[in-house]
């Protein structure tokens, strides 16, 4: 039967391109419902998959994901981290970068290349003994002063007469487009508290800290949204992802609107008064199956099936989630 040959060939082609022989067999059998082709179909799909894997280690879909920086040959947790970029998680500097950063800036301590070693060490002490980054007038990263550099500068006496750049060490910074997984490996092997992030011109644009990484693990792998909250929005440049540190004891949740609140206005619902919850957004299903997302105003009424994006204390959100 020519049709059976065509179906077996189609299954073999599907199996070879996807590297998924079982999927191909099930798909073709569902199309044909012919038990007679099952054995030749199994044989053809197995042989085509083995041959395809000898020629190409990954399927065409896995290769496309690889070109996007997502490694598919990993467990789900690894794929989550591979899909994230350093720029999604880093603590970004304000507009203007390090060149516009005030001396008292919190999590990033910088000194100019023209400053003295004594000034750099004073800034190092003010920053709690972490890392001080040396930048030029344009904000380009030139070096780092850490605890080891501080000890050497004091031991040799260079802190009295040398410049900040003379006591700094060179280091390899991260870039925003870099995979978060590779940055985690560096945090593990080098054991710094944070790593600097630079743009294509070498300007310091932020830092990635161990604290940030732990927050991402909490949000993306544990799905708790207790330490950091993941936020995604769309701009002219495309989809943008960022992580925000939540106040202590707070979390971000999606909660179906309680039945008793359906038809009520936001300012009548008393969510803030009764539960201490802040409604940040509402997700509402349209009649065509699409999803609308909007920030509610006081006069907006809740509809059946609405899902509320709510910020509040963990215990309060748990009460709200069971309040039907």
LINWOGI-V496493 format. One record per residue. RES is the residue in three letters. PSI is psi in degrees with one decimal (NA if undefined). NEAR is the number of other ideal C-beta (glycine too) atoms within 8 Angstrom. D_FIRST is the distance of its C-alpha to the first C-alpha in Angstrom with 1 decimal. Layout:
RES PSI NEAR D_FIRST
RES PSI NEAR D_FIRST
This chain:
UNK 116.3 4 0.0
UNK -33.8 5 3.8
UNK -38.1 6 5.4
UNK -41.4 12 5.5
UNK -40.8 8 6.7
UNK -41.8 8 8.9
UNK -42.0 14 10.2
UNK -42.3 13 11.1
UNK -39.2 9 12.7
UNK -41.0 9 14.5
UNK -40.5 15 15.8
UNK -40.2 13 17.0
UNK -44.1 9 18.8
UNK -42.8 14 20.4
UNK -40.2 19 21.5
UNK -40.1 11 23.0
UNK -31.9 9 24.9
UNK -13.2 11 26.2
UNK 34.0 12 26.8
UNK 80.0 10 25.6
UNK -37.6 12 22.6
UNK -42.2 6 23.3
UNK -44.6 10 23.3
UNK -42.2 14 20.0
UNK -47.2 14 18.4
UNK -42.2 8 20.2
UNK -49.4 10 19.3
UNK -39.3 15 15.5
UNK -37.7 12 15.7
UNK -32.4 7 18.0
UNK -44.2 7 15.7
UNK -35.8 9 12.6
UNK 32.6 5 14.7
UNK 109.7 9 11.9
UNK -21.8 4 13.8
UNK -27.7 5 11.0
UNK -0.4 13 10.3
UNK -46.7 10 14.1
UNK -51.9 6 15.1
UNK -30.7 9 13.0
UNK -44.6 14 13.9
UNK -44.5 10 17.5
UNK -46.4 8 17.6
UNK -41.6 13 16.3
UNK -38.1 15 18.7
UNK -47.1 10 21.5
UNK -43.4 9 21.3
UNK -36.6 13 21.1
UNK -43.2 13 24.0
UNK -43.7 8 26.1
UNK -41.5 9 25.7
UNK -38.1 13 26.5
UNK -26.3 9 29.5
UNK -34.7 5 30.8
UNK -40.6 5 30.6
UNK 125.4 8 31.9
UNK -31.7 3 33.9
UNK 159.0 9 33.2
UNK 168.0 11 30.4
UNK -29.1 8 30.8
UNK -40.4 8 32.2
UNK -35.2 11 34.7
UNK -39.4 10 35.8
UNK -40.9 8 36.5
UNK -37.8 10 38.6
UNK -38.8 11 40.3
UNK -24.6 6 41.4
UNK 1.6 6 42.9
UNK 13.3 9 44.8
UNK 115.6 9 42.9
UNK 118.1 10 41.9
UNK -18.6 10 38.8
UNK 46.9 5 39.0
UNK 162.6 9 41.9
UNK 163.6 5 42.6
UNK -37.8 6 42.9
UNK -40.3 8 46.7
UNK -36.9 10 46.4
UNK -34.5 12 44.0
UNK -47.8 10 46.6
UNK -35.3 14 49.3
UNK -30.0 13 47.3
UNK -17.1 7 46.5
UNK 147.6 12 50.3
UNK 157.5 11 52.6
UNK -39.0 15 56.2
UNK -23.7 9 57.1
UNK -27.7 10 55.7
UNK -24.9 13 58.1
UNK 159.2 14 61.1
UNK 105.3 10 64.5
UNK 145.3 6 64.9
UNK 159.3 12 68.3
UNK 165.2 7 69.7
UNK 136.3 4 69.3
UNK -15.7 8 71.2
UNK -156.3 13 70.1
UNK -26.7 13 72.5
UNK -26.3 10 74.9
UNK 7.9 8 75.6
UNK 127.6 12 75.6
UNK 154.3 4 79.0
UNK -28.6 5 80.6
UNK 12.3 4 80.4
UNK 139.0 10 76.6
UNK -74.7 4 75.2
UNK -5.6 7 72.2
UNK 116.9 13 72.4
UNK 124.2 12 75.6
UNK 152.5 13 76.2
UNK 153.6 14 79.1
UNK 152.6 10 79.7
UNK -23.7 12 79.8
UNK -4.3 5 83.4
UNK 160.2 9 84.6
UNK 162.6 8 86.6
UNK -36.4 15 85.3
UNK -41.4 8 87.8
UNK -38.7 10 86.2
UNK -41.9 16 82.7
UNK -33.0 14 83.8
UNK -40.7 8 85.5
UNK -35.0 13 82.3
UNK -43.2 13 80.5
UNK -40.0 7 82.9
UNK -31.0 7 82.7
UNK 5.0 10 78.9
UNK 14.9 4 79.2
UNK 26.3 7 78.6
UNK -115.2 10 75.0
UNK 140.5 12 73.9
UNK 129.0 14 75.7
UNK 133.7 15 73.8
UNK 124.9 16 75.7
UNK 158.0 16 74.7
UNK -171.7 8 76.1
UNK -23.6 6 77.4
UNK 0.3 8 73.9
UNK 9.5 12 72.5
UNK 137.6 11 70.6
UNK 127.3 13 70.4
UNK -27.0 9 72.5
UNK 179.3 11 72.9
UNK 141.9 12 73.3
UNK 115.6 18 76.4
UNK -170.1 11 75.6
UNK -39.6 6 77.7
UNK -41.4 7 77.6
UNK -36.2 12 78.8
UNK -44.0 12 81.5
UNK -42.9 8 82.8
UNK -41.0 10 82.9
UNK -40.7 14 84.7
UNK -40.9 9 87.4
UNK -36.7 6 87.8
UNK -11.4 6 88.3
UNK 4.9 7 90.4
UNK -17.3 11 88.1
UNK -20.4 10 87.9
UNK -37.7 7 91.5
UNK -18.1 5 91.1
UNK 170.3 10 87.4
UNK 168.3 10 85.0
UNK -40.6 16 81.9
UNK -27.9 9 79.5
UNK -29.9 8 81.4
UNK -2.3 15 80.8
UNK 158.2 13 77.2
UNK 151.0 9 74.2
UNK 151.0 4 71.1
UNK 159.0 7 67.8
UNK 112.1 2 64.2
UNK 168.6 11 63.5
UNK 165.7 13 60.2
UNK 151.7 10 58.6
UNK -31.0 12 57.2
UNK -5.0 7 53.7
UNK 146.1 10 53.6
UNK 138.1 11 51.4
UNK -30.9 15 53.4
UNK -43.7 10 52.0
UNK -34.0 8 53.6
UNK -37.4 14 56.9
UNK -39.2 10 56.8
UNK -40.0 8 56.6
UNK -39.6 10 59.7
UNK -33.3 13 61.5
UNK -48.4 7 60.8
UNK -39.5 6 61.8
UNK -17.9 7 64.7
UNK 37.5 5 66.0
UNK 162.2 8 67.5
UNK -26.0 6 68.0
UNK 160.3 11 66.5
UNK 139.3 12 64.9
UNK 153.3 14 65.7
UNK 130.3 15 63.1
UNK 157.9 13 63.6
UNK -170.7 9 62.0
UNK -24.4 4 60.9
UNK 5.2 7 64.6
UNK 8.3 8 65.7
UNK 138.1 14 67.5
UNK 120.8 17 67.7
UNK -6.3 11 65.7
UNK -176.4 13 65.5
UNK 151.2 11 65.3
UNK 122.1 15 62.8
UNK 161.4 10 64.5
UNK -36.0 8 63.6
UNK -41.7 6 64.4
UNK -42.7 13 61.8
UNK -42.5 14 59.1
UNK -37.1 9 60.1
UNK -38.1 13 59.8
UNK -41.1 14 56.3
UNK -42.1 9 55.3
UNK -42.2 13 56.9
UNK -44.7 15 55.1
UNK -36.1 11 51.7
UNK -46.5 9 51.1
UNK -17.4 7 53.4
UNK 36.9 6 52.9
UNK -28.2 8 56.5
UNK 40.2 12 57.8
UNK -42.4 7 61.3
UNK -47.7 9 62.3
UNK 151.5 13 60.4
UNK 130.6 11 58.5
UNK 130.3 10 55.5
UNK 132.5 8 55.7
UNK 134.5 8 53.2
UNK 165.5 6 54.0
UNK 138.5 6 52.8
UNK -178.4 6 54.9
UNK -27.0 3 54.5
UNK -3.2 4 53.5
UNK -162.9 6 50.6
UNK 134.7 6 50.4
UNK 132.9 9 53.4
UNK 139.1 9 53.7
UNK 161.8 8 57.0
UNK 135.9 14 58.6
UNK 137.9 7 61.9
UNK 126.8 6 64.2
UNK 153.3 13 65.0
UNK 150.7 4 68.6
UNK 130.6 4 69.3
UNK -4.8 5 68.1
UNK 157.8 10 65.9
UNK 165.3 13 62.1
UNK 128.1 10 59.6
UNK 155.1 10 57.2
UNK 120.3 7 54.8
UNK 127.6 10 56.0
UNK 140.9 7 54.7
UNK 130.4 13 57.6
UNK 145.5 9 59.5
UNK -35.4 6 59.3
UNK -15.7 7 63.1
UNK -8.4 10 63.0
UNK 128.6 11 60.4
UNK -12.8 6 62.3
UNK 154.3 10 65.1
UNK 157.0 9 66.3
UNK -41.9 14 66.1
UNK -8.7 6 69.9
UNK -17.1 6 70.1
UNK -29.6 9 67.7
UNK 26.0 6 70.2
UNK -39.3 13 67.6
UNK -39.7 8 70.1
UNK -42.9 5 73.0
UNK -35.1 6 71.4
UNK -7.5 12 68.9
UNK 28.3 7 70.0
UNK 141.5 12 66.5
UNK 120.8 8 65.9
UNK 111.9 11 62.9
UNK -33.0 8 61.6
UNK 161.8 10 58.6
UNK 133.1 14 56.6
UNK 123.1 12 52.8
UNK 128.4 12 51.8
UNK 131.0 8 48.4
UNK 168.0 8 48.0
UNK -26.3 3 46.5
UNK 5.3 4 43.5
UNK -11.8 5 42.8
UNK 174.0 6 44.6
UNK 124.9 7 47.5
UNK 139.5 8 51.0
UNK 126.0 7 53.4
UNK 157.0 7 57.1
UNK 119.1 6 60.6
UNK 148.0 9 62.3
UNK 170.4 6 65.8
UNK -32.8 7 68.3
UNK -7.6 7 67.6
UNK 139.2 9 63.8
UNK 144.2 8 62.6
UNK 141.7 13 59.9
UNK 157.7 9 56.9
UNK 136.2 5 54.6
UNK -3.9 8 51.9
UNK 146.0 12 54.0
UNK 128.3 11 53.9
UNK 132.5 13 57.1
UNK 111.2 12 57.5
UNK 138.1 15 60.7
UNK 130.2 11 63.2
UNK 179.6 14 65.6
UNK 148.9 9 66.9
UNK -47.7 10 64.4
UNK -38.8 6 66.2
UNK -40.2 11 66.5
UNK -34.3 15 62.8
UNK -39.1 8 61.9
UNK -40.6 9 64.2
UNK -36.6 14 62.7
UNK -24.7 8 59.1
UNK 1.0 6 60.0
UNK 93.1 8 62.3
UNK NA 5 60.3
